[in-house]
Structures are given as structure tokens and as C-alpha cells.
């Protein structure tokens, strides 16, 4: 099932998500993870968090392969020749540490179509999480994969990438964000707007 993407302005995007309980049905979880991957690919995304489909749960999926292929200008990336792409689900994740000198990269978000801004993030993170079989892991991620994870992790904390930009940039974005929240936006995938249902 392909879900509509929740648009900027819906309170679910600004609400910290709840942990998936240990007794969450396994079959339901597998289906939800598959649906999230299907929804993400349909919208040409590299990550999708459960709040973006209206579910306030600490769960996100990523496939960082497209991000490792090229930079924001479409040039082949050479900075990470050994980085393997990561395609997986992360359940109840917790960032244990973020290290290294912050670096800027232009980010976008399926919930905020047509808006891109430079966000500074640490290049190395240590993440504790469960996989879709509820097995616990603690792993280090770096570069673009770390950035995708940090972006999706923010969604679980009720934080959007636009929250990271300067006050002046926020002022400049205000009108555009307001229009998105009212449904005045074009996207190549179905979206759900607060108080308006889906389009």
C-alpha cells in the first residue's frame, strides 16, 4: 500500500513519536515496513519516517544508494568510494553520539516539496536501534548515510530540516511553508494536508 505523504503543517510532524511496543504484531510491522519502502520509492525519496505517513511511531526506512551516486549538482561522488549503501528499517532508534566537523549539504523533504536548504550535520554517528525482526544493534554510520539517518531521526523527534536553518532563512521560507500547509503545492505523489484530507 502506498500512503499519501503528510504535508508540512500537520501536527504529527512536530510531535515526538512513541516507541513501538515490544508486543507490536510482527506481521503488522513487516507490512508497515514494506508499505513505507513502497511509499518512499513511489515518491523518489531516500528516507521516510512513520510520522510522514501519519503514524507517530519511532520507525523510519532508508535507502541511501541514490545519495552515494551523486552530489546535489548531479556529479559523481568521489568522497565516499568505499561507503556501501544502506537499505533498511530502523525501529526505536537512539543516536548515541554525533562526531566530526559539521558539513553542509542541501536537503529536501517529501513533506515539504519544492523547498531545499543547506543543513549542517556531523559526519559520523553511532546509532542504537532494532531491525524489522526486532533484533538490537549498535552501529556506526558515516557520510551521506549518516546524514539520511539524521534527517529521518529528526522526524521522530518532531524536528524538520527547516528547523535547522537560520532565522533569516526561516523568515524567507515562511510564505512558501504557509502555502504548502494550505495545500497550495505541486508534488508528483499524493499528499495529505492538515484538516483537508488527501489530494
N, CA, C and O atoms as a DFTB+ gen file, in Angstrom:
796 C
 N C O
     1  1       0.850      -1.196       0.000
     2  2       0.000       0.000       0.000
     3  2       0.887       1.248       0.000
     4  3       1.848       1.357       0.761
     5  1       0.531       2.170      -0.872
     6  2       1.271       3.428      -0.925
     7  2       0.471       4.499      -0.187
     8  3      -0.657       4.821      -0.558
     9  1       1.072       5.036       0.850
    10  2       0.418       6.043       1.671
    11  2       0.589       7.438       1.064
    12  3       1.568       7.698       0.365
    13  1      -0.376       8.340       1.336
    14  2      -0.127       9.741       0.998
    15  2       0.894      10.302       1.996
    16  3       0.915       9.898       3.159
    17  1       1.732      11.223       1.541
    18  2       2.737      11.839       2.410
    19  2       2.106      13.011       3.154
    20  3       1.475      13.880       2.551
    21  1       2.284      13.020       4.466
    22  2       1.757      14.106       5.293
    23  2       2.548      15.385       5.005
    24  3       3.778      15.387       5.031
    25  1       1.821      16.469       4.730
    26  2       2.452      17.744       4.369
    27  2       2.791      18.584       5.593
    28  3       2.205      18.437       6.666
    29  1       3.759      19.468       5.385
    30  2       4.129      20.470       6.391
    31  2       2.856      21.132       6.925
    32  3       1.937      21.443       6.166
    33  1       2.820      21.340       8.234
    34  2       1.658      21.965       8.852
    35  2       0.825      20.994       9.663
    36  3       0.039      21.410      10.515
    37  1       0.988      19.694       9.408
    38  2       0.259      18.694      10.197
    39  2       0.966      18.522      11.534
    40  3       2.182      18.332      11.566
    41  1       0.227      18.585      12.639
    42  2       0.852      18.469      13.972
    43  2       1.661      17.194      14.180
    44  3       2.577      17.184      15.002
    45  1       1.343      16.103      13.448
    46  2       2.075      14.845      13.643
    47  2       3.566      15.031      13.330
    48  3       4.408      14.318      13.875
    49  1       3.889      15.987      12.452
    50  2       5.292      16.207      12.069
    51  2       6.073      16.969      13.141
    52  3       7.304      16.990      13.114
    53  1       5.364      17.593      14.084
    54  2       6.046      18.361      15.126
    55  2       5.913      17.689      16.496
    56  3       6.264      18.275      17.520
    57  1       5.406      16.463      16.503
    58  2       5.180      15.726      17.751
    59  2       6.204      14.605      17.892
    60  3       6.322      13.778      16.988
    61  1       6.955      14.550      19.005
    62  2       7.873      13.418      19.199
    63  2       7.115      12.090      19.116
    64  3       6.062      11.927      19.732
    65  1       7.662      11.150      18.352
    66  2       6.997       9.865      18.128
    67  2       7.182       8.928      19.324
    68  3       8.104       9.079      20.126
    69  1       6.276       7.961      19.413
    70  2       6.315       6.990      20.511
    71  2       7.043       5.722      20.082
    72  3       7.017       5.348      18.909
    73  1       7.695       5.061      21.041
    74  2       8.353       3.784      20.765
    75  2       7.350       2.742      20.291
    76  3       6.197       2.732      20.722
    77  1       7.800       1.866      19.399
    78  2       6.994       0.700      19.046
    79  2       7.061      -0.264      20.225
    80  3       8.154      -0.666      20.626
    81  1       5.919      -0.641      20.786
    82  2       5.954      -1.558      21.930
    83  2       6.471      -2.939      21.523
    84  3       6.388      -3.332      20.359
    85  1       7.003      -3.659      22.500
    86  2       7.567      -4.992      22.238
    87  2       6.514      -5.947      21.689
    88  3       6.847      -6.879      20.958
    89  1       5.236      -5.724      22.038
    90  2       4.178      -6.639      21.587
    91  2       3.517      -6.184      20.284
    92  3       2.453      -6.683      19.920
    93  1       4.145      -5.242      19.587
    94  2       3.603      -4.817      18.284
    95  2       3.607      -6.039      17.368
    96  3       4.647      -6.680      17.216
    97  1       2.472      -6.379      16.755
    98  2       2.391      -7.627      15.972
    99  2       3.440      -7.680      14.854
   100  3       3.576      -6.736      14.075
   101  1       4.177      -8.790      14.787
   102  2       5.272      -8.935      13.822
   103  2       4.787      -8.806      12.382
   104  3       5.428      -8.134      11.574
   105  1       3.666      -9.439      12.052
   106  2       3.158      -9.403      10.675
   107  2       2.766      -7.974      10.295
   108  3       2.999      -7.530       9.170
   109  1       2.172      -7.270      11.248
   110  2       1.763      -5.878      11.003
   111  2       2.992      -4.990      10.779
   112  3       2.976      -4.085       9.944
   113  1       4.055      -5.266      11.541
   114  2       5.286      -4.495      11.401
   115  2       5.927      -4.743      10.037
   116  3       6.347      -3.801       9.365
   117  1       6.001      -6.009       9.629
   118  2       6.589      -6.338       8.328
   119  2       5.830      -5.640       7.203
   120  3       6.431      -5.117       6.265
   121  1       4.496      -5.640       7.310
   122  2       3.675      -4.989       6.289
   123  2       3.895      -3.486       6.280
   124  3       3.992      -2.871       5.218
   125  1       3.973      -2.892       7.478
   126  2       4.189      -1.450       7.587
   127  2       5.536      -1.050       6.981
   128  3       5.628      -0.056       6.262
   129  1       6.576      -1.827       7.275
   130  2       7.907      -1.548       6.724
   131  2       7.870      -1.642       5.191
   132  3       8.416      -0.781       4.502
   133  1       7.226      -2.688       4.664
   134  2       7.123      -2.838       3.205
   135  2       6.360      -1.667       2.598
   136  3       6.768      -1.117       1.575
   137  1       5.250      -1.286       3.231
   138  2       4.453      -0.160       2.733
   139  2       5.261       1.139       2.746
   140  3       5.132       1.969       1.847
   141  1       6.095       1.303       3.779
   142  2       6.910       2.518       3.871
   143  2       7.969       2.551       2.768
   144  3       8.211       3.600       2.171
   145  1       8.594       1.414       2.500
   146  2       9.555       1.363       1.379
   147  2       8.836       1.661       0.058
   148  3       9.334       2.432      -0.762
   149  1       7.659       1.046      -0.144
   150  2       6.901       1.270      -1.385
   151  2       6.541       2.749      -1.538
   152  3       6.660       3.316      -2.625
   153  1       6.104       3.363      -0.449
   154  2       5.718       4.781      -0.463
   155  2       6.928       5.660      -0.757
   156  3       6.846       6.603      -1.543
   157  1       8.060       5.337      -0.112
   158  2       9.292       6.108      -0.300
   159  2       9.752       6.039      -1.761
   160  3      10.066       7.066      -2.363
   161  1       9.790       4.839      -2.325
   162  2      10.249       4.688      -3.716
   163  2       9.282       5.374      -4.685
   164  3       9.710       5.995      -5.658
   165  1       7.979       5.259      -4.416
   166  2       6.972       5.886      -5.267
   167  2       7.192       7.403      -5.342
   168  3       6.978       8.022      -6.384
   169  1       7.625       7.991      -4.210
   170  2       7.844       9.442      -4.144
   171  2       9.290       9.818      -4.473
   172  3       9.665      10.986      -4.366
   173  1      10.102       8.839      -4.872
   174  2      11.518       9.056      -5.219
   175  2      12.303       9.632      -4.046
   176  3      13.143      10.514      -4.222
   177  1      12.020       9.121      -2.842
   178  2      12.750       9.554      -1.653
   179  2      13.871       8.593      -1.319
   180  3      13.954       7.496      -1.870
   181  1      14.747       9.024      -0.394
   182  2      15.817       8.147       0.089
   183  2      15.603       7.779       1.554
   184  3      16.369       7.007       2.131
   185  1      14.551       8.341       2.148
   186  2      14.215       8.024       3.530
   187  2      12.775       8.402       3.785
   188  3      12.241       9.304       3.139
   189  1      12.136       7.712       4.734
   190  2      10.757       8.016       5.102
   191  2      10.551       7.614       6.551
   192  3      10.854       6.488       6.948
   193  1      10.031       8.548       7.334
   194  2       9.746       8.281       8.747
   195  2       8.246       8.071       8.937
   196  3       7.433       8.653       8.218
   197  1       7.891       7.237       9.910
   198  2       6.475       6.912      10.140
   199  2       5.585       8.149      10.324
   200  3       4.454       8.145       9.837
   201  1       6.051       9.215      11.012
   202  2       5.183      10.398      11.118
   203  2       4.799      10.986       9.757
   204  3       3.762      11.638       9.636
   205  1       5.628      10.760       8.731
   206  2       5.329      11.295       7.403
   207  2       4.178      10.567       6.711
   208  3       3.676      11.029       5.686
   209  1       3.760       9.427       7.271
   210  2       2.551       8.767       6.769
   211  2       1.468       8.798       7.847
   212  3       0.519       8.014       7.825
   213  1       1.641       9.728       8.790
   214  2       0.610       9.952       9.802
   215  2       0.657       9.023      11.005
   216  3      -0.274       9.004      11.810
   217  1       1.737       8.251      11.135
   218  2       1.857       7.320      12.263
   219  2       2.960       7.810      13.205
   220  3       4.131       7.859      12.827
   221  1       2.583       8.167      14.417
   222  2       3.540       8.724      15.374
   223  2       4.287       7.597      16.090
   224  3       4.104       7.365      17.285
   225  1       5.132       6.904      15.323
   226  2       5.897       5.761      15.825
   227  2       7.373       5.972      15.520
   228  3       7.721       6.580      14.508
   229  1       8.253       5.466      16.404
   230  2       9.700       5.611      16.191
   231  2      10.176       4.533      15.213
   232  3      10.707       3.492      15.599
   233  1       9.965       4.829      13.949
   234  2      10.304       3.911      12.865
   235  2      10.600       4.732      11.618
   236  3       9.835       5.627      11.258
   237  1      11.724       4.419      10.958
   238  2      11.959       5.000       9.643
   239  2      12.683       3.990       8.766
   240  3      13.299       3.042       9.251
   241  1      12.590       4.222       7.458
   242  2      13.286       3.374       6.479
   243  2      14.164       4.281       5.626
   244  3      13.831       5.443       5.395
   245  1      15.290       3.740       5.161
   246  2      16.158       4.494       4.257
   247  2      16.705       3.569       3.169
   248  3      16.794       2.354       3.345
   249  1      17.063       4.172       2.058
   250  2      17.874       3.522       1.032
   251  2      18.814       4.615       0.535
   252  3      18.431       5.452      -0.282
   253  1      20.037       4.600       1.031
   254  2      20.962       5.707       0.766
   255  2      21.700       5.576      -0.569
   256  3      22.526       6.427      -0.895
   257  1      21.417       4.531      -1.340
   258  2      22.164       4.326      -2.593
   259  2      22.132       5.542      -3.526
   260  3      23.184       5.939      -4.027
   261  1      20.951       6.153      -3.779
   262  2      20.956       7.317      -4.688
   263  2      21.835       8.461      -4.174
   264  3      22.410       9.200      -4.974
   265  1      21.946       8.616      -2.870
   266  2      22.749       9.700      -2.297
   267  2      24.244       9.437      -2.465
   268  3      25.034      10.380      -2.500
   269  1      24.636       8.187      -2.567
   270  2      26.050       7.868      -2.722
   271  2      26.482       7.979      -4.180
   272  3      27.676       8.035      -4.476
   273  1      25.514       8.012      -5.085
   274  2      25.826       8.051      -6.508
   275  2      26.253       9.430      -6.986
   276  3      27.130       9.555      -7.841
   277  1      25.613      10.493      -6.417
   278  2      25.902      11.828      -6.930
   279  2      25.709      12.881      -5.856
   280  3      25.040      12.654      -4.848
   281  1      26.311      14.042      -6.094
   282  2      26.137      15.146      -5.159
   283  2      24.917      15.966      -5.581
   284  3      24.200      15.587      -6.507
   285  1      24.682      17.105      -4.891
   286  2      23.462      17.869      -5.180
   287  2      23.455      18.476      -6.569
   288  3      22.397      18.879      -7.052
   289  1      24.618      18.555      -7.233
   290  2      24.683      19.071      -8.599
   291  2      24.620      17.948      -9.627
   292  3      24.702      18.193     -10.831
   293  1      24.471      16.702      -9.140
   294  2      24.388      15.575     -10.055
   295  2      25.738      15.025     -10.477
   296  3      25.810      14.196     -11.384
   297  1      26.827      15.480      -9.824
   298  2      28.159      14.972     -10.164
   299  2      28.449      13.699      -9.389
   300  3      27.993      13.558      -8.255
   301  1      29.201      12.760      -9.975
   302  2      29.533      11.532      -9.242
   303  2      30.295      11.876      -7.955
   304  3      31.178      12.733      -7.943
   305  1      29.932      11.195      -6.900
   306  2      30.608      11.428      -5.624
   307  2      31.905      10.638      -5.573
   308  3      31.927       9.449      -5.891
   309  1      32.971      11.290      -5.177
   310  2      34.240      10.582      -5.036
   311  2      34.707      10.582      -3.589
   312  3      35.700       9.940      -3.244
   313  1      33.973      11.315      -2.737
   314  2      34.425      11.418      -1.342
   315  2      34.177      10.126      -0.553
   316  3      34.804       9.899       0.481
   317  1      33.272       9.293      -1.037
   318  2      32.924       8.095      -0.288
   319  2      33.036       6.850      -1.163
   320  3      32.061       6.106      -1.273
   321  1      34.161       6.599      -1.778
   322  2      34.225       5.467      -2.703
   323  2      34.036       4.116      -2.021
   324  3      33.661       3.141      -2.672
   325  1      34.291       4.050      -0.720
   326  2      34.181       2.752      -0.044
   327  2      32.877       2.611       0.736
   328  3      32.602       1.543       1.283
   329  1      32.072       3.668       0.795
   330  2      30.841       3.600       1.585
   331  2      29.813       2.732       0.861
   332  3      29.483       2.979      -0.299
   333  1      29.321       1.730       1.549
   334  2      28.295       0.878       0.963
   335  2      26.931       1.504       1.234
   336  3      26.706       2.039       2.320
   337  1      26.019       1.446       0.267
   338  2      24.684       1.982       0.525
   339  2      23.975       1.152       1.585
   340  3      24.245      -0.039       1.741
   341  1      23.077       1.785       2.300
   342  2      22.321       1.097       3.352
   343  2      20.844       1.165       3.006
   344  3      20.289       2.243       2.794
   345  1      20.213      -0.012       2.952
   346  2      18.766      -0.094       2.758
   347  2      18.219      -0.908       3.923
   348  3      18.425      -2.119       3.995
   349  1      17.519      -0.234       4.836
   350  2      16.964      -0.972       5.963
   351  2      15.983      -0.142       6.769
   352  3      15.852       1.068       6.583
   353  1      15.302      -0.828       7.665
   354  2      14.367      -0.191       8.591
   355  2      15.046      -0.028       9.944
   356  3      15.838      -0.873      10.360
   357  1      14.727       1.062      10.620
   358  2      15.266       1.348      11.947
   359  2      14.090       1.540      12.905
   360  3      13.244       2.411      12.705
   361  1      14.054       0.714      13.943
   362  2      12.955       0.751      14.909
   363  2      13.484       1.213      16.260
   364  3      14.528       0.755      16.725
   365  1      12.743       2.129      16.881
   366  2      13.107       2.689      18.198
   367  2      14.578       3.122      18.246
   368  3      15.295       2.771      19.183
   369  1      15.033       3.887      17.234
   370  2      16.452       4.273      17.210
   371  2      16.789       5.327      18.263
   372  3      15.942       6.123      18.666
   373  1      18.037       5.308      18.691
   374  2      18.573       6.340      19.590
   375  2      19.972       6.683      19.096
   376  3      20.812       5.794      18.959
   377  1      20.233       7.956      18.827
   378  2      21.582       8.373      18.460
   379  2      22.403       8.446      19.735
   380  3      22.063       9.180      20.663
   381  1      23.498       7.673      19.778
   382  2      24.370       7.615      20.953
   383  2      25.411       8.721      20.894
   384  3      25.744       9.324      21.914
   385  1      25.929       8.989      19.690
   386  2      26.905      10.072      19.541
   387  2      26.915      10.594      18.115
   388  3      26.586       9.877      17.169
   389  1      27.301      11.871      17.977
   390  2      27.493      12.518      16.680
   391  2      28.844      13.211      16.761
   392  3      29.056      14.059      17.628
   393  1      29.759      12.857      15.865
   394  2      31.121      13.395      15.952
   395  2      31.622      13.875      14.600
   396  3      31.018      13.602      13.563
   397  1      32.739      14.596      14.629
   398  2      33.351      15.125      13.416
   399  2      32.917      16.553      13.159
   400  3      31.993      17.063      13.792
   401  1      33.598      17.189      12.220
   402  2      33.294      18.585      11.889
   403  2      32.046      18.656      11.029
   404  3      31.949      17.991       9.998
   405  1      31.091      19.471      11.465
   406  2      29.828      19.582      10.737
   407  2      30.069      20.031       9.290
   408  3      30.927      20.872       9.021
   409  1      29.299      19.453       8.371
   410  2      29.413      19.824       6.965
   411  2      28.024      20.090       6.400
   412  3      27.034      19.480       6.802
   413  1      27.988      21.020       5.454
   414  2      26.718      21.448       4.886
   415  2      26.360      20.691       3.621
   416  3      27.229      20.335       2.825
   417  1      25.077      20.451       3.447
   418  2      24.570      19.798       2.247
   419  2      23.127      20.245       2.070
   420  3      22.395      20.398       3.048
   421  1      22.722      20.453       0.834
   422  2      21.357      20.912       0.564
   423  2      20.384      19.753       0.721
   424  3      20.459      18.765      -0.010
   425  1      19.476      19.878       1.673
   426  2      18.490      18.829       1.946
   427  2      17.097      19.255       1.500
   428  3      16.782      20.442       1.413
   429  1      16.281      18.257       1.224
   430  2      14.874      18.473       0.940
   431  2      14.073      17.471       1.759
   432  3      14.647      16.695       2.522
   433  1      12.757      17.479       1.609
   434  2      11.918      16.576       2.409
   435  2      10.626      16.312       1.645
   436  3      10.041      17.233       1.076
   437  1      10.184      15.065       1.632
   438  2       8.953      14.713       0.933
   439  2       7.744      15.451       1.504
   440  3       6.770      15.684       0.789
   441  1       7.796      15.820       2.777
   442  2       6.687      16.539       3.408
   443  2       6.710      18.036       3.098
   444  3       5.747      18.750       3.376
   445  1       7.829      18.508       2.516
   446  2       7.985      19.937       2.207
   447  2       8.475      20.056       0.757
   448  3       9.595      20.509       0.520
   449  1       7.638      19.651      -0.220
   450  2       8.101      19.634      -1.615
   451  2       8.473      21.024      -2.122
   452  3       7.845      22.024      -1.775
   453  1       9.518      21.056      -2.955
   454  2       9.919      22.305      -3.576
   455  2      10.806      23.193      -2.730
   456  3      11.191      24.278      -3.166
   457  1      11.137      22.749      -1.520
   458  2      11.999      23.538      -0.630
   459  2      13.287      22.769      -0.383
   460  3      13.259      21.598      -0.005
   461  1      14.413      23.434      -0.599
   462  2      15.718      22.834      -0.318
   463  2      16.576      23.878       0.378
   464  3      16.611      25.036      -0.037
   465  1      17.267      23.469       1.436
   466  2      18.137      24.387       2.172
   467  2      19.367      23.638       2.660
   468  3      19.315      22.428       2.881
   469  1      20.466      24.352       2.828
   470  2      21.694      23.746       3.338
   471  2      21.570      23.515       4.839
   472  3      21.240      24.425       5.599
   473  1      21.841      22.278       5.250
   474  2      21.794      21.891       6.667
   475  2      23.173      21.355       7.042
   476  3      23.776      20.593       6.286
   477  1      23.667      21.756       8.208
   478  2      24.967      21.296       8.693
   479  2      24.766      20.155       9.680
   480  3      24.008      20.283      10.641
   481  1      25.453      19.033       9.439
   482  2      25.344      17.860      10.307
   483  2      26.724      17.247      10.514
   484  3      27.632      17.428       9.703
   485  1      26.859      16.512      11.625
   486  2      28.107      15.783      11.893
   487  2      28.222      14.609      10.925
   488  3      27.211      14.014      10.550
   489  1      29.453      14.271      10.515
   490  2      29.623      13.217       9.512
   491  2      29.586      11.793      10.053
   492  3      29.447      10.845       9.279
   493  1      29.709      11.626      11.374
   494  2      29.765      10.268      11.942
   495  2      28.769      10.160      13.089
   496  3      28.743      11.007      13.982
   497  1      27.953       9.114      13.059
   498  2      27.017       8.881      14.163
   499  2      27.110       7.428      14.624
   500  3      27.453       6.531      13.853
   501  1      26.796       7.225      15.893
   502  2      26.616       5.878      16.434
   503  2      25.136       5.766      16.791
   504  3      24.595       6.586      17.532
   505  1      24.494       4.732      16.246
   506  2      23.050       4.565      16.406
   507  2      22.733       3.228      17.055
   508  3      23.261       2.187      16.665
   509  1      21.871       3.280      18.039
   510  2      21.344       2.051      18.649
   511  2      19.907       1.897      18.160
   512  3      19.130       2.849      18.223
   513  1      19.546       0.713      17.674
   514  2      18.221       0.523      17.085
   515  2      17.878      -0.960      17.027
   516  3      18.715      -1.816      17.312
   517  1      16.639      -1.247      16.655
   518  2      16.211      -2.621      16.362
   519  2      15.933      -2.716      14.873
   520  3      15.476      -1.753      14.257
   521  1      16.211      -3.890      14.287
   522  2      15.842      -4.089      12.885
   523  2      14.382      -4.548      12.818
   524  3      13.699      -4.631      13.838
   525  1      13.911      -4.849      11.586
   526  2      12.481      -5.178      11.465
   527  2      12.117      -6.520      12.090
   528  3      10.935      -6.832      12.239
   529  1      13.121      -7.318      12.459
   530  2      12.872      -8.561      13.198
   531  2      13.012      -8.352      14.696
   532  3      13.014      -9.308      15.472
   533  1      13.131      -7.078      15.098
   534  2      13.242      -6.644      16.495
   535  2      14.558      -7.075      17.153
   536  3      14.648      -7.193      18.375
   537  1      15.582      -7.310      16.309
   538  2      16.910      -7.632      16.835
   539  2      17.658      -6.324      17.121
   540  3      17.653      -5.418      16.288
   541  1      18.308      -6.217      18.307
   542  2      19.001      -4.967      18.639
   543  2      20.363      -4.863      17.964
   544  3      21.041      -5.869      17.753
   545  1      20.756      -3.639      17.627
   546  2      22.052      -3.359      17.005
   547  2      22.595      -2.046      17.543
   548  3      21.845      -1.187      18.006
   549  1      23.914      -1.909      17.474
   550  2      24.549      -0.605      17.679
   551  2      25.617      -0.483      16.605
   552  3      26.561      -1.272      16.566
   553  1      25.464       0.513      15.729
   554  2      26.359       0.616      14.576
   555  2      26.798       2.056      14.355
   556  3      26.136       3.005      14.775
   557  1      27.947       2.188      13.675
   558  2      28.454       3.496      13.278
   559  2      28.136       3.707      11.797
   560  3      28.345       2.817      10.973
   561  1      27.636       4.877      11.477
   562  2      27.337       5.250      10.088
   563  2      28.054       6.562       9.799
   564  3      28.265       7.376      10.698
   565  1      28.428       6.762       8.530
   566  2      29.158       7.980       8.193
   567  2      28.681       8.559       6.869
   568  3      27.941       7.920       6.121
   569  1      29.124       9.788       6.596
   570  2      28.872      10.441       5.323
   571  2      27.401      10.603       4.998
   572  3      26.596      10.962       5.857
   573  1      27.059      10.333       3.742
   574  2      25.687      10.531       3.277
   575  2      24.678       9.652       4.007
   576  3      23.566      10.091       4.298
   577  1      25.063       8.416       4.302
   578  2      24.143       7.531       5.021
   579  2      23.843       8.094       6.404
   580  3      22.697       8.066       6.852
   581  1      24.872       8.608       7.085
   582  2      24.664       9.228       8.398
   583  2      23.710      10.413       8.268
   584  3      22.839      10.612       9.114
   585  1      23.880      11.198       7.204
   586  2      23.017      12.373       7.000
   587  2      21.558      11.961       6.792
   588  3      20.653      12.556       7.376
   589  1      21.335      10.948       5.962
   590  2      19.961      10.480       5.729
   591  2      19.350      10.003       7.051
   592  3      18.195      10.307       7.350
   593  1      20.126       9.260       7.836
   594  2      19.637       8.770       9.123
   595  2      19.313       9.941      10.053
   596  3      18.269       9.943      10.705
   597  1      20.199      10.932      10.117
   598  2      19.962      12.087      10.994
   599  2      18.696      12.835      10.588
   600  3      17.934      13.285      11.444
   601  1      18.477      12.967       9.285
   602  2      17.294      13.662       8.781
   603  2      16.024      12.914       9.202
   604  3      15.071      13.521       9.692
   605  1      16.021      11.588       9.006
   606  2      14.838      10.800       9.368
   607  2      14.668      10.723      10.884
   608  3      13.545      10.743      11.389
   609  1      15.770      10.635      11.597
   610  2      15.727      10.605      13.066
   611  2      15.083      11.881      13.591
   612  3      14.289      11.847      14.531
   613  1      15.433      13.010      12.974
   614  2      14.820      14.288      13.371
   615  2      13.295      14.202      13.322
   616  3      12.611      14.718      14.205
   617  1      12.761      13.540      12.275
   618  2      11.300      13.410      12.162
   619  2      10.708      12.745      13.409
   620  3       9.614      13.102      13.848
   621  1      11.429      11.784      13.970
   622  2      10.918      11.079      15.150
   623  2      10.946      11.966      16.388
   624  3      10.250      11.703      17.369
   625  1      11.761      13.023      16.333
   626  2      11.867      13.969      17.450
   627  2      10.941      15.172      17.246
   628  3      10.910      16.079      18.078
   629  1      10.187      15.181      16.142
   630  2       9.317      16.314      15.846
   631  2      10.065      17.498      15.268
   632  3       9.620      18.640      15.380
   633  1      11.226      17.218      14.638
   634  2      12.079      18.271      14.071
   635  2      12.116      18.119      12.549
   636  3      12.261      17.011      12.033
   637  1      11.984      19.242      11.837
   638  2      12.070      19.246      10.381
   639  2      13.373      19.904       9.953
   640  3      13.958      20.673      10.715
   641  1      13.835      19.610       8.735
   642  2      15.123      20.173       8.307
   643  2      15.088      21.693       8.277
   644  3      16.120      22.344       8.440
   645  1      13.901      22.262       8.070
   646  2      13.776      23.719       8.059
   647  2      14.008      24.324       9.452
   648  3      14.277      25.519       9.575
   649  1      13.902      23.504      10.483
   650  2      14.181      23.993      11.846
   651  2      15.669      24.256      12.045
   652  3      16.055      24.951      12.985
   653  1      16.509      23.705      11.167
   654  2      17.962      23.857      11.299
   655  2      18.501      25.112      10.618
   656  3      19.654      25.486      10.829
   657  1      17.671      25.764       9.800
   658  2      18.184      26.920       9.055
   659  2      18.139      28.178       9.920
   660  3      17.447      28.226      10.937
   661  1      18.885      29.187       9.498
   662  2      18.999      30.430      10.274
   663  2      17.666      31.167      10.349
   664  3      16.751      30.911       9.567
   665  1      17.579      32.076      11.295
   666  2      16.362      32.861      11.480
   667  2      15.956      33.624      10.232
   668  3      14.772      33.706       9.905
   669  1      16.945      34.187       9.531
   670  2      16.663      34.949       8.312
   671  2      16.086      34.038       7.236
   672  3      15.100      34.381       6.585
   673  1      16.714      32.864       7.052
   674  2      16.215      31.906       6.053
   675  2      14.792      31.477       6.405
   676  3      13.943      31.343       5.524
   677  1      14.532      31.261       7.709
   678  2      13.189      30.856       8.146
   679  2      12.169      31.910       7.729
   680  3      11.081      31.581       7.254
   681  1      12.531      33.184       7.911
   682  2      11.626      34.277       7.535
   683  2      11.337      34.234       6.031
   684  3      10.201      34.418       5.593
   685  1      12.396      33.987       5.257
   686  2      12.243      33.941       3.800
   687  2      11.380      32.757       3.348
   688  3      10.716      32.818       2.313
   689  1      11.400      31.676       4.144
   690  2      10.641      30.461       3.788
   691  2       9.188      30.510       4.253
   692  3       8.364      29.704       3.822
   693  1       8.882      31.453       5.129
   694  2       7.572      31.480       5.791
   695  2       6.397      31.381       4.814
   696  3       5.489      30.571       5.001
   697  1       6.427      32.214       3.772
   698  2       5.325      32.231       2.806
   699  2       5.167      30.906       2.084
   700  3       4.056      30.405       1.914
   701  1       6.298      30.341       1.659
   702  2       6.281      29.066       0.936
   703  2       5.748      27.945       1.837
   704  3       4.938      27.125       1.405
   705  1       6.210      27.917       3.087
   706  2       5.759      26.878       4.029
   707  2       4.274      27.031       4.330
   708  3       3.554      26.041       4.467
   709  1       3.825      28.264       4.432
   710  2       2.408      28.520       4.692
   711  2       1.551      28.003       3.535
   712  3       0.495      27.409       3.748
   713  1       2.023      28.240       2.303
   714  2       1.269      27.753       1.134
   715  2       1.217      26.231       1.112
   716  3       0.180      25.646       0.800
   717  1       2.347      25.583       1.447
   718  2       2.363      24.105       1.487
   719  2       1.339      23.602       2.499
   720  3       0.585      22.672       2.215
   721  1       1.314      24.217       3.680
   722  2       0.400      23.761       4.738
   723  2      -1.068      23.904       4.322
   724  3      -1.932      23.189       4.830
   725  1      -1.347      24.834       3.394
   726  2      -2.726      25.043       2.925
   727  2      -3.051      24.193       1.700
   728  3      -4.170      24.239       1.189
   729  1      -2.069      23.412       1.228
   730  2      -2.317      22.546       0.079
   731  2      -1.994      23.190      -1.247
   732  3      -2.269      22.614      -2.300
   733  1      -1.407      24.390      -1.213
   734  2      -1.041      25.102      -2.434
   735  2       0.370      24.688      -2.849
   736  3       1.323      25.453      -2.702
   737  1       0.487      23.465      -3.369
   738  2       1.798      22.924      -3.735
   739  2       1.615      21.824      -4.769
   740  3       0.603      21.124      -4.783
   741  1       2.612      21.686      -5.632
   742  2       2.574      20.606      -6.626
   743  2       3.579      19.541      -6.213
   744  3       4.735      19.848      -5.922
   745  1       3.142      18.305      -6.188
   746  2       4.037      17.181      -5.900
   747  2       3.676      16.040      -6.838
   748  3       2.538      15.934      -7.296
   749  1       4.658      15.186      -7.121
   750  2       4.418      14.071      -8.044
   751  2       3.875      12.839      -7.316
   752  3       3.850      11.739      -7.869
   753  1       3.443      13.039      -6.075
   754  2       2.888      11.945      -5.283
   755  2       1.729      12.507      -4.463
   756  3       1.601      13.718      -4.285
   757  1       0.889      11.596      -3.967
   758  2      -0.261      12.033      -3.174
   759  2       0.209      12.601      -1.839
   760  3       1.149      12.100      -1.223
   761  1      -0.473      13.662      -1.414
   762  2      -0.142      14.267      -0.126
   763  2      -1.405      14.410       0.710
   764  3      -2.517      14.442       0.182
   765  1      -1.221      14.495       2.003
   766  2      -2.319      14.670       2.948
   767  2      -2.053      15.962       3.699
   768  3      -0.988      16.142       4.289
   769  1      -3.031      16.860       3.671
   770  2      -2.884      18.167       4.302
   771  2      -3.727      18.264       5.549
   772  3      -4.856      17.774       5.577
   773  1      -3.199      18.885       6.577
   774  2      -3.907      19.005       7.859
   775  2      -5.281      19.635       7.629
   776  3      -5.397      20.719       7.056
   777  1      -6.313      18.937       8.086
   778  2      -7.666      19.469       8.005
   779  2      -8.294      19.411       6.624
   780  3      -9.428      19.853       6.443
   781  1      -7.561      18.865       5.629
   782  2      -8.112      18.850       4.257
   783  2      -8.191      17.451       3.658
   784  3      -8.657      17.283       2.532
   785  1      -7.745      16.462       4.392
   786  2      -7.726      15.126       3.805
   787  2      -6.601      15.018       2.801
   788  3      -5.618      15.753       2.896
   789  1      -6.723      14.110       1.835
   790  2      -5.618      13.882       0.881
   791  2      -5.953      14.438      -0.493
   792  3      -7.113      14.670      -0.834
   793  1      -4.874      14.646      -1.285
   794  2      -5.057      15.138      -2.648
   795  2      -4.188      14.358      -3.592
   796  3      -4.196      14.618      -4.796
